[in-house]
Amino acid sequence: MNLRSWGTVQLALAFFVLLVGTMVETLPQSSISVSKEQRNKQEAVENPSDDYDDDYDDDEDVPSQEKPEISDNALLGTSLLTKDYIEEARPGEQVTLKCEVSNPTANTIIMWYHNEKTIFQHMTKVKHDPRYLLNPDFSLQIDNVQLADEGIYSCQLLPNQMTVKIELQLFTPPRDVHIMHGNKIINETLELHQRDRKFILLCSAKGHPTPVITWSYRGRHLDEEYSHQTGIVLRKEFLDIHEVKPQHAGDYECMAQNGIGDPVTRRISVVVKAESSSEELEDDDMDASNVTAPLEKGNPIIHKHASYINTAIGENVELVCLYDSNPAPRKIQWIQDDVVVQQAAGKTTITNDHHNHHNRTRLTIHNVQQKDLQAYYCKIENELGEATSKTILGQQPGGAHLIYSNVSDGLLHTWWKIHSIQQISEMQLLYRGNNTKYTPIAAEISSHDQNPDGYTWTVRKSIRLPVGEWYVTARARNLEGWSSAESLPHPFQIRDAMANIQIASIGGGSSAAHRTLPALSSGSGVLVLLLLLLPFVKSLVY
């Protein structure tokens, strides 16, 4: 390196030193040590008599005259490090609730509370429960946690008066599931009048995670399309009807499920009563609202029936048809292959009775044989018309009913229920776009439960779909073949997650992409300048 280059390097280094010095001069006075003379003046004010030890280093830095206020906690050196948090566990597990304390002393006192009731007062147990243990690190240990242990736990540090709160939540299946109308729990039947403009049902449920509620009406899942057809508005756990009509009578069922244990269902029957005129009252003192007129005259109305029933050879099976009729029916028939089914000892039984404020007819087929696997028609006829419903008896699985779904993390999560006495061997989800054919995708069976009439299989499946509108249904196969997919596929709208992110403009500028970098400390600034100048100096040297 020649003298000219060395001179250039010296010039650059001098510029760098000058720049660093300028930065130091601009730093706040609180970040620069005071001079020795200033320290001596401060010591003279604060300490009139010199009582320092002989080995005191006079060059040691001393804080500036404007001292920050020192809290009691800082003087004691003891503080509570744990912050408020939520602890989750399963019933029967051992749980440890943290209460981390820095620099504990002999004077440190720890208090533990559960829902404001004292558990431990320092080392003394107040709540005499052998499942509770206070660990040496002040954490609270609970063995075999139960539902009653849920709630807010508080760890208080004394004498500092610092407190941390921990909420204990247990993973539990749905419980306390009720259908409510107003503040009243409905167990079986709810009576409404046509004059009622609106009524609301609430399906309440407890559990953790919070149970997801789905509704069914007359045995069919209330999806968006079915809700629109019936005039029933769904709002999560609420079900609204804005104008009560006779067709709103029937069975309503809510299902609560949260992925822990089995779903829990509750069912009620809604009866819609017609209005009666005041002339029909025999007693003037009787309240007209307590009098019910007969059902409006017209064709019979069939409220509920199964469109398909899974059975097996040698089983007994019952076909049910719930209906209302005014005038009273003159014919109640079950028809198979255009032939009226007659009662036959040991083979078929027909029962006509009343159930849940509806008329009911039941056809029981004993010892099912291959020739019995056909379509059956329930026919109700009165003098004004007739109503007919169709039920197919077969050995293939029943239709897959969607009981829960949601979209998260780009995945569509679905939960289906299928009835089949026979072993399910395969399950498929089928999806399509607006103008595409169905694409099948294999699904796994998650559980099954035996009921009096056979098995109900629960199937869960999550699939990743692109942004757009999709139609999804499902089917299952047993040894007898595939079930039919549900007649109405379920529509799902997969949205772009980024479309929901709103980017705010910073500082009122026109560019939404503009971001403000955090301010650099003086040390960071010097380091950045040094790194920037190194390539320049290197280029001069070489």
VENGIDA-V426587 format. One record per residue. RES is the residue in three letters. PHI is phi in degrees with one decimal (none if undefined). Layout:
RES	PHI
RES	PHI
//
This chain:
MET	none
ASN	-81.7
LEU	-64.4
ARG	-66.2
SER	-65.7
TRP	-63.5
GLY	-66.1
THR	-65.0
VAL	-62.0
GLN	-60.0
LEU	-61.7
ALA	-65.4
LEU	-66.7
ALA	-64.0
PHE	-61.8
PHE	-65.9
VAL	-62.7
LEU	-60.9
LEU	-66.0
VAL	-63.8
GLY	-61.9
THR	-62.1
MET	-64.5
VAL	-63.0
GLU	-65.4
THR	-86.3
LEU	-68.1
PRO	-61.2
GLN	-62.9
SER	-66.2
SER	-95.3
ILE	-115.9
SER	-66.2
VAL	-76.7
SER	-72.2
LYS	-61.4
GLU	-64.2
GLN	-65.4
ARG	-64.0
ASN	-62.5
LYS	-63.9
GLN	-64.3
GLU	-65.4
ALA	-65.4
VAL	-74.5
GLU	-82.4
ASN	-130.6
PRO	-58.0
SER	-108.0
ASP	-82.1
ASP	-114.2
TYR	-72.4
ASP	-68.9
ASP	-65.5
ASP	-90.1
TYR	-68.9
ASP	-83.3
ASP	-69.0
ASP	-89.0
GLU	-72.1
ASP	-65.4
VAL	-123.3
PRO	-58.9
SER	-67.7
GLN	-65.0
GLU	-84.6
LYS	-84.0
PRO	-71.5
GLU	-70.1
ILE	-96.8
SER	-76.6
ASP	-62.3
ASN	-62.7
ALA	-66.4
LEU	-65.1
LEU	-71.7
GLY	77.2
THR	-114.8
SER	-150.3
LEU	-97.2
LEU	-90.2
THR	-69.4
LYS	-101.3
ASP	-56.8
TYR	-157.1
ILE	-112.1
GLU	-109.6
GLU	-114.3
ALA	-155.8
ARG	-106.2
PRO	-54.5
GLY	93.3
GLU	-81.5
GLN	-96.0
VAL	-123.5
THR	-120.4
LEU	-97.1
LYS	-78.8
CYS	-151.2
GLU	-85.3
VAL	-118.8
SER	-92.3
ASN	51.8
PRO	-66.6
THR	-124.0
ALA	-65.6
ASN	-88.9
THR	-71.9
ILE	-121.8
ILE	-115.5
MET	-117.7
TRP	-114.9
TYR	-129.2
HIS	-123.5
ASN	50.1
GLU	71.3
LYS	-102.8
THR	-68.5
ILE	-105.0
PHE	-126.6
GLN	-114.8
HIS	58.3
MET	-96.0
THR	-96.4
LYS	-80.6
VAL	-92.9
LYS	-89.0
HIS	-83.5
ASP	-131.6
PRO	-62.8
ARG	-76.5
TYR	-95.9
LEU	-142.2
LEU	-96.3
ASN	-79.9
PRO	-58.4
ASP	-87.3
PHE	73.7
SER	-73.9
LEU	-104.7
GLN	-105.1
ILE	-123.5
ASP	-91.1
ASN	50.2
VAL	-62.0
GLN	-121.9
LEU	-59.2
ALA	-67.2
ASP	-81.9
GLU	-62.0
GLY	137.9
ILE	-101.8
TYR	-106.0
SER	-122.6
CYS	-111.0
GLN	-112.6
LEU	-100.9
LEU	-118.2
PRO	-87.0
ASN	-71.8
GLN	59.4
MET	-107.8
THR	-137.9
VAL	-118.6
LYS	-115.7
ILE	-122.1
GLU	-96.3
LEU	-95.3
GLN	-121.6
LEU	-103.5
PHE	-71.0
THR	-135.8
PRO	-67.9
PRO	-56.3
ARG	-147.4
ASP	50.5
VAL	-85.6
HIS	-141.3
ILE	-99.6
MET	-122.7
HIS	-123.3
GLY	69.1
ASN	-100.6
LYS	-106.6
ILE	-81.1
ILE	-99.7
ASN	-95.1
GLU	-132.2
THR	-130.3
LEU	-122.7
GLU	-98.6
LEU	-123.9
HIS	-119.6
GLN	-63.4
ARG	-74.7
ASP	-67.0
ARG	-77.4
LYS	-154.9
PHE	-143.1
ILE	-128.2
LEU	-109.6
LEU	-122.7
CYS	-103.5
SER	-98.4
ALA	-155.8
LYS	-109.8
GLY	141.5
HIS	-138.4
PRO	-61.6
THR	-57.7
PRO	-62.2
VAL	-92.6
ILE	-105.4
THR	-127.7
TRP	-116.5
SER	-130.6
TYR	-131.5
ARG	55.3
GLY	81.0
ARG	-123.3
HIS	-59.8
LEU	-83.4
ASP	-87.2
GLU	-61.6
GLU	-69.4
TYR	-65.4
SER	-62.6
HIS	-65.5
GLN	-65.5
THR	-90.5
GLY	76.1
ILE	-104.0
VAL	-100.6
LEU	-102.2
ARG	-134.2
LYS	57.8
GLU	-82.0
PHE	-101.4
LEU	-131.6
ASP	-114.6
ILE	-125.7
HIS	-85.5
GLU	-146.4
VAL	-70.9
LYS	-132.3
PRO	-56.5
GLN	-71.6
HIS	-84.6
ALA	-70.8
GLY	138.9
ASP	-89.5
TYR	-116.1
GLU	-131.0
CYS	-115.0
MET	-123.6
ALA	-112.2
GLN	-150.1
ASN	-137.7
GLY	83.1
ILE	-109.2
GLY	71.4
ASP	-91.6
PRO	-61.0
VAL	-118.0
THR	-117.7
ARG	-134.6
ARG	-133.6
ILE	-133.0
SER	-111.8
VAL	-100.6
VAL	-112.5
VAL	-103.5
LYS	-102.2
ALA	-78.7
GLU	-82.8
SER	-114.4
SER	-81.4
SER	-65.3
GLU	-67.0
GLU	-80.6
LEU	-77.1
GLU	-86.7
ASP	-122.1
ASP	-65.9
ASP	-84.0
MET	-79.7
ASP	-75.0
ALA	-62.8
SER	-69.2
ASN	-94.7
VAL	-106.6
THR	-114.1
ALA	-83.9
PRO	-63.2
LEU	-59.0
GLU	-56.6
LYS	-69.5
GLY	165.3
ASN	-63.2
PRO	-59.0
ILE	-120.6
ILE	-92.8
HIS	-89.7
LYS	-155.2
HIS	-160.7
ALA	-96.6
SER	-77.3
TYR	-147.3
ILE	-129.3
ASN	-83.2
THR	-145.5
ALA	-145.5
ILE	-59.8
GLY	90.5
GLU	-83.6
ASN	-100.9
VAL	-135.9
GLU	-120.8
LEU	-104.4
VAL	-124.7
CYS	-137.2
LEU	-97.9
TYR	-152.0
ASP	-131.2
SER	-151.7
ASN	-143.0
PRO	-69.4
ALA	-59.1
PRO	-66.6
ARG	-99.6
LYS	-141.1
ILE	-126.9
GLN	-133.7
TRP	-114.5
ILE	-123.4
GLN	-131.3
ASP	53.3
ASP	64.4
VAL	-120.3
VAL	-68.8
VAL	-76.1
GLN	-108.2
GLN	-67.3
ALA	-139.8
ALA	-56.7
GLY	78.1
LYS	-124.5
THR	-131.7
THR	-134.4
ILE	-115.9
THR	-126.4
ASN	-112.4
ASP	-150.3
HIS	-122.6
HIS	-151.1
ASN	51.3
HIS	64.7
HIS	-122.5
ASN	-77.0
ARG	-143.3
THR	-126.4
ARG	-127.8
LEU	-114.1
THR	-106.4
ILE	-109.9
HIS	-94.7
ASN	50.2
VAL	-57.5
GLN	-117.4
GLN	-58.9
LYS	-69.1
ASP	-84.1
LEU	-82.7
GLN	-142.8
ALA	-92.1
TYR	-122.0
TYR	-118.9
CYS	-94.6
LYS	-123.2
ILE	-115.9
GLU	-130.8
ASN	-124.9
GLU	-71.0
LEU	-102.7
GLY	163.8
GLU	-148.6
ALA	-138.0
THR	-135.8
SER	-130.1
LYS	-119.3
THR	-129.2
ILE	-99.5
LEU	-104.0
GLY	-155.1
GLN	-105.6
GLN	-70.1
PRO	-61.2
GLY	-70.7
GLY	-64.8
ALA	-82.9
HIS	-102.4
LEU	-76.3
ILE	-110.4
TYR	-161.7
SER	-159.2
ASN	-160.9
VAL	-120.1
SER	-153.7
ASP	54.6
GLY	77.5
LEU	-113.7
LEU	-96.5
HIS	-99.7
THR	-130.4
TRP	-138.4
TRP	-119.7
LYS	-124.8
ILE	-133.3
HIS	-107.3
SER	-160.2
ILE	-66.4
GLN	-78.5
GLN	-64.2
ILE	-77.2
SER	-105.4
GLU	-156.2
MET	-136.9
GLN	-133.3
LEU	-98.5
LEU	-125.9
TYR	-134.6
ARG	-151.3
GLY	-90.3
ASN	-64.0
ASN	-127.6
THR	-126.9
LYS	-85.5
TYR	-66.4
THR	-112.3
PRO	-84.2
ILE	-142.6
ALA	-68.5
ALA	-130.5
GLU	-106.0
ILE	-81.3
SER	-97.4
SER	-165.8
HIS	-151.9
ASP	-130.9
GLN	-90.2
ASN	-111.6
PRO	-55.2
ASP	-104.5
GLY	130.9
TYR	-115.8
THR	-114.3
TRP	-104.0
THR	-108.5
VAL	-127.5
ARG	-114.7
LYS	-155.1
SER	-116.9
ILE	-132.6
ARG	-100.9
LEU	-122.1
PRO	-65.9
VAL	-62.2
GLY	145.7
GLU	-100.5
TRP	-132.2
TYR	-119.9
VAL	-126.9
THR	-143.0
ALA	-151.0
ARG	-153.4
ALA	-135.4
ARG	-131.4
ASN	-116.9
LEU	-65.5
GLU	-93.2
GLY	135.3
TRP	-84.9
SER	-78.9
SER	-83.1
ALA	-65.7
GLU	-56.3
SER	-62.6
LEU	-112.4
PRO	-67.1
HIS	-93.5
PRO	-81.3
PHE	-135.0
GLN	-108.7
ILE	-92.8
ARG	-103.2
ASP	-76.4
ALA	-60.6
MET	-70.7
ALA	-68.9
ASN	-90.9
ILE	-90.4
GLN	-101.5
ILE	-98.5
ALA	-86.6
SER	-75.6
ILE	-99.2
GLY	69.7
GLY	75.2
GLY	-71.8
SER	-82.4
SER	-93.1
ALA	-72.2
ALA	-83.2
HIS	-68.2
ARG	-131.8
THR	-94.8
LEU	-77.5
PRO	-66.1
ALA	-65.4
LEU	-88.2
SER	-71.7
SER	-62.1
GLY	-63.2
SER	-65.4
GLY	-65.0
VAL	-62.0
LEU	-63.0
VAL	-61.7
LEU	-63.8
LEU	-62.8
LEU	-64.7
LEU	-69.7
LEU	-82.7
LEU	-57.1
PRO	-59.4
PHE	-66.2
VAL	-65.7
LYS	-60.9
SER	-67.0
LEU	-70.8
VAL	-69.0
TYR	-97.9
//
